[in-house]
Amino acid sequence: MGNALKFITSIMNYFHDTLISLTKFMGLKVNDKQLHFLVIGIIGILLFLVVHKLFKYLVKYSLTAISFIYTFTVLVVLVFAIEIGQKVTGRGNMEFQDIVEGLWGFLVAFGIYLVIVVGVYGLKKLKKRL
């Protein structure tokens, strides 16, 4: 997990340093806070537009798909926060495999949920036919 975080951090640092150099080269006087404001603002609005388009498409077919995507996204943030918290506090080991296992747990539980929902739906449909 530590290696994965170091790799991600090195990528982010590369982009950060490149953007700082680029703004200096262009003669812009942008400090770190302003750079974060601009970059996260742009990434956020682009992500929003993509997600909004995707959710508008999905809602025509299934609200469950949107709920799943939202829940999975929140869980990804949560499991990373838990692992980082373990590293910071020294209570437990920070491991990427813990994140993977936690998310698999949700996927299995969701699969069981789908089987139950589809089974109940099928039984209701069968009951109506009889």
Backbone torsions as a table, in degrees:
resi	resn	phi	psi	omega
1	MET	NA	-42.5	179.5
2	GLY	-58.8	-40.9	179.2
3	ASN	-66.3	-39.2	178.9
4	ALA	-64.2	-43.1	178.7
5	LEU	-65.7	-39.3	177.8
6	LYS	-63.7	-39.7	179.0
7	PHE	-64.7	-48.2	178.7
8	ILE	-61.4	-41.8	178.8
9	THR	-62.7	-40.5	-180.0
10	SER	-65.2	-36.8	176.6
11	ILE	-64.9	-47.6	179.6
12	MET	-61.6	-41.7	179.0
13	ASN	-63.8	-38.0	178.0
14	TYR	-60.9	-49.3	179.2
15	PHE	-64.0	-39.3	179.0
16	HIS	-60.6	-50.8	-179.0
17	ASP	-63.4	-39.3	178.8
18	THR	-63.9	-43.5	178.9
19	LEU	-65.4	-40.6	177.3
20	ILE	-61.3	-46.7	179.5
21	SER	-62.4	-42.2	-179.6
22	LEU	-63.2	-44.1	179.8
23	THR	-66.4	-36.6	177.0
24	LYS	-66.7	-42.5	179.4
25	PHE	-60.7	-37.4	-179.7
26	MET	-80.2	-2.7	178.5
27	GLY	80.6	13.7	179.1
28	LEU	-84.3	138.0	178.0
29	LYS	-101.4	82.5	-177.4
30	VAL	-113.3	123.9	176.6
31	ASN	-87.5	178.4	-175.4
32	ASP	-61.6	-41.2	-179.5
33	LYS	-64.5	-42.9	179.1
34	GLN	-66.2	-37.5	177.9
35	LEU	-63.3	-44.2	177.4
36	HIS	-61.7	-43.6	178.7
37	PHE	-55.5	-48.7	-177.3
38	LEU	-70.1	-49.7	-174.3
39	VAL	-66.2	-49.2	-178.9
40	ILE	-66.8	-35.8	176.2
41	GLY	-60.3	-46.4	-179.8
42	ILE	-67.4	-46.9	178.2
43	ILE	-60.3	-43.6	-178.6
44	GLY	-61.3	-46.2	-177.4
45	ILE	-70.3	-36.0	175.7
46	LEU	-64.8	-43.3	178.1
47	LEU	-63.4	-42.7	177.9
48	PHE	-58.0	-46.2	-178.1
49	LEU	-61.8	-41.2	178.6
50	VAL	-66.7	-47.6	-178.5
51	VAL	-64.4	-42.1	179.9
52	HIS	-60.6	-44.8	179.0
53	LYS	-62.9	-45.0	179.5
54	LEU	-61.9	-46.2	-177.8
55	PHE	-68.1	-35.9	176.3
56	LYS	-61.5	-38.7	177.6
57	TYR	-68.1	-46.5	-175.6
58	LEU	-68.6	-34.6	-176.1
59	VAL	-63.3	-24.0	176.8
60	LYS	-65.6	-26.7	-174.8
61	TYR	-108.3	-39.8	-174.2
62	SER	-164.6	118.3	172.6
63	LEU	-68.8	-27.4	178.6
64	THR	-59.8	-38.1	179.5
65	ALA	-62.9	-41.4	178.9
66	ILE	-66.6	-43.8	178.6
67	SER	-60.8	-40.8	178.7
68	PHE	-62.8	-47.9	-178.6
69	ILE	-60.8	-45.5	-179.8
70	TYR	-62.5	-48.1	-179.3
71	THR	-61.1	-45.0	-179.6
72	PHE	-61.8	-41.7	179.3
73	THR	-62.7	-45.7	178.1
74	VAL	-62.2	-41.2	179.1
75	LEU	-64.1	-37.8	177.2
76	VAL	-59.6	-46.4	178.5
77	VAL	-62.9	-44.2	-178.4
78	LEU	-61.8	-47.3	-177.8
79	VAL	-67.6	-34.9	174.2
80	PHE	-64.7	-42.3	179.1
81	ALA	-62.1	-41.2	178.3
82	ILE	-62.1	-47.1	-179.1
83	GLU	-65.1	-41.5	177.8
84	ILE	-64.5	-40.3	176.4
85	GLY	-60.0	-39.5	177.0
86	GLN	-63.5	-39.8	179.3
87	LYS	-65.7	-46.2	-176.7
88	VAL	-65.7	-42.8	-176.5
89	THR	-86.5	-16.4	-177.6
90	GLY	76.9	11.9	179.7
91	ARG	-99.4	93.7	-177.4
92	GLY	99.9	170.5	-179.5
93	ASN	-99.8	137.0	176.4
94	MET	-86.9	109.3	-177.8
95	GLU	-134.6	137.5	178.3
96	PHE	-63.0	-34.4	-178.9
97	GLN	-62.2	-31.4	175.8
98	ASP	-62.3	-39.1	178.4
99	ILE	-63.9	-47.3	-179.6
100	VAL	-60.4	-45.8	-178.7
101	GLU	-64.7	-40.8	178.4
102	GLY	-61.3	-44.5	179.4
103	LEU	-68.3	-35.7	175.1
104	TRP	-62.6	-37.9	177.6
105	GLY	-57.5	-44.2	177.7
106	PHE	-64.5	-43.9	-179.1
107	LEU	-61.2	-40.4	178.1
108	VAL	-66.7	-45.7	178.9
109	ALA	-61.0	-40.2	178.8
110	PHE	-67.0	-38.3	176.5
111	GLY	-61.0	-42.4	177.3
112	ILE	-63.3	-42.8	177.2
113	TYR	-57.5	-46.9	-179.7
114	LEU	-62.2	-41.1	178.7
115	VAL	-61.0	-42.7	179.4
116	ILE	-65.3	-47.0	-178.9
117	VAL	-62.2	-46.2	179.7
118	VAL	-65.5	-38.1	177.6
119	GLY	-63.4	-45.8	178.5
120	VAL	-63.3	-43.0	178.2
121	TYR	-60.5	-44.0	179.5
122	GLY	-64.2	-41.0	178.5
123	LEU	-65.4	-39.9	177.8
124	LYS	-63.0	-41.8	179.6
125	LYS	-65.9	-41.9	178.1
126	LEU	-64.0	-40.5	-180.0
127	LYS	-63.5	-38.4	178.8
128	LYS	-65.3	-33.7	-178.9
129	ARG	-71.1	-30.2	-177.5
130	LEU	-83.8	NA	NA
